[in-house]
C-alpha cells in the first residue's frame, strides 16, 4: 500500500503526490515559488497516484460523479506538486479556494 510505504499511514488514501522539487515557500503564509523550466524548456512537476478503488468508493459515498471526483483529486495532487499544502488552517483555506476556482473554470461544482 503506497500510503503505508511513503507516509507511514497504514490506511488507504485517495491521492498521493511526489514533487520533482520542493516548491514550498520558506516563509509560511506566502504562495509557493513558481517552478522553473529545465534546459529543454519543459517543467517536470513530479508524479501523482490516484487509488482507483478508494476514489470510486468516495465518489459513491459522497454522491459525486466519478469523473468529477478524479478531476478534483488531480487538481489537489497538482497543487501539492506546486508546493501547496493543507497542514495549517490558513494554508488549507488557500488550497481549497484554489481547488474550487480551478474546478469552477473546468465547469465542475465545489467539491467541498
ABEGO torsion letter per residue (X at the ends): XAAAAAAGBABBBABBBBBABBABBABBGBBBBBBBBBAAGBBBAEBBBBBAAAAAAAAAAAGBBAAAAAAAAAAAAAAAAAGBBAABAAAAAAAAAAAAAAAAAAGBBBAX
